[in-house]
């Protein structure tokens, strides 16, 4: 018997939608391309800067670019800060290099350079990747608080009970209007 030819139709068939897709998967290529133009091979350095270097250093500095030399190993991370914060940041350069290399997983950064500007200077200085602050939630009314406490009163574990109360409060106080509508 002769072998059947491979299913050419299956290879040329249009890709069908498989349900919902994560937004990060749809824009990942574009973000990676934009980041690579500035030398950021790992986008986590930009998006999780606060977790990498700590909140105290993230408040006074932002990663600007990663530059690679022609010979030798290691790259130079350029960090943007304001003039008064530069001396403080200068003392923390070894700590920044150590934490950034831990993010990369190897000794990718051999040098950290500081660039100074005014707070309202370059657009890069104004960009922020901070998460929404936790205190931005509206205060919970006493009625909602009592209702949630009553719903979770039979739970024995205190941590679980508090988590359920918080979940109930978040659900009952969330804004049901779509964004952009008043």
Secondary structure, 3 states (H helix, E strand, C coil): CCCCCCCHHHHHCCCCCCCCCCHHHHHHHHHHHHHHHCCCCCCHHHHCHHHHHCHHHHCCEEEEEEEECCCCCCEEEEEEECHHHHHHHHHCHHHHHHHHHHHHCCCCEEEEEEEECCCCCCHHHHCCCCCCCHHHCCCCCHHHHHHHHHHCCCCCCHHHHHHHHHHHHHHHHCCCCCCCCC
